[in-house]
Amino acid sequence: MNIRKGVKLLAALLTLGVVHAAGAVDADKKEIRFGATAGPYADQVRYGIKPILEQRGYKVTIIEFSDYVQANLALADGAIDANAFQHVVYLKKFSADRKLQLSELVQVPTAPIGIYSRRHKALTEVKQDATVSLPNDPTNLARAIAILQQIGWITLKPGTDAVRASERDIDGNPHKLKLIQLEAAQLPRSLDDVDYAFVNGNFALAAGLKLTSALALEKIPDYYMNLVAVRTDDLNRPFVTDIRDAYRSTAFKSVTQQRFSGFVPPAYQR
């Protein structure tokens, strides 16, 4: 191909929108269906990521989910193209258990699990036989149990793996706490019925709870930072690269600082 023909071809591609000044748009991918749990992670896409991707020529549809299971099944089945709601521990276990080919793309600003109460004003008010609700999915249950140990309400058997901890690993429970496992989305509703509730940050905010009103907030380790997941086969496609670039952009960092105060920023925003 000579230079003149090459210039004409590039001009034609620009006219058709196949090549963008802001980055290469996947010629076969004009719409991105982005799944997220209702609340802050859907809002991160809505206010931060969608505008950036639409400037690059994509149509972005946000599909909200009320639980963690359907969001991954929809991604694996091709009903959506990416999702944002989970951490890498949950993603790997879910994918292994269901034999799904899903991969981490990029971490996102993450709301920590908090301990909330409508009956008590401090953790020091814990009494014998207090009721405590916590997530029932294995990975988030382990997070809650790790926090229970950190605040001194329980002790775990020596050698317990914090990532896989369950009630079976509890060695000491001096307050005789009654632990009630519930689906994560139901935990905010349990506040009227229990002394304390562990609530994942996204569901807390969706229910109108403020991170600053929690009696304690989790110190999130890197492996519990939430992320965007995609199908493994799509990892090298241009639309996936554009999603990653949108999250790492200064424009999204600005949205994070304005709208998501109290979230733990990923390394690329620090």
Stockholm file with secondary structure:
# STOCKHOLM 1.0

chainA/1-270         MNIRKGVKLLAALLTLGVVHAAGAVDADKKEIRFGATAGPYADQVRYGIKPILEQRGYKVTIIEFSDYVQANLALADGAIDANAFQHVVYLKKFSADRKLQLSELVQVPTAPIGIYSRRHKALTEVKQDATVSLPNDPTNLARAIAILQQIGWITLKPGTDAVRASERDIDGNPHKLKLIQLEAAQLPRSLDDVDYAFVNGNFALAAGLKLTSALALEKIPDYYMNLVAVRTDDLNRPFVTDIRDAYRSTAFKSVTQQRFSGFVPPAYQR
#=GR chainA/1-270 SS CCHHHHHHHHHHHHHHTSEETTEECCTTCCEEEEEEETTHHHHHIIIIIHHHHHHTTCEEEEEEESSHHHHHHHHHHTSCSEEEEEEHHHHHHHHHHHTCCEEEEEECCBCCCEEECSSCSSGGGCCTTCEEEEECSHHHHHHHHHHHHHTTSCEECTTCCGGGCCGGGEEECTTCCEEEEECGGGTGGGGGTSSEEEECHHHHHHTTCCGGGSSEECCCCGGGSEEEEEEGGGTTSHHHHHHHHHHTSHHHHHHHHHHCTTCBCCGGGC
#=GC SS_cons         CCHHHHHHHHHHHHHHTSEETTEECCTTCCEEEEEEETTHHHHHIIIIIHHHHHHTTCEEEEEEESSHHHHHHHHHHTSCSEEEEEEHHHHHHHHHHHTCCEEEEEECCBCCCEEECSSCSSGGGCCTTCEEEEECSHHHHHHHHHHHHHTTSCEECTTCCGGGCCGGGEEECTTCCEEEEECGGGTGGGGGTSSEEEECHHHHHHTTCCGGGSSEECCCCGGGSEEEEEEGGGTTSHHHHHHHHHHTSHHHHHHHHHHCTTCBCCGGGC
//
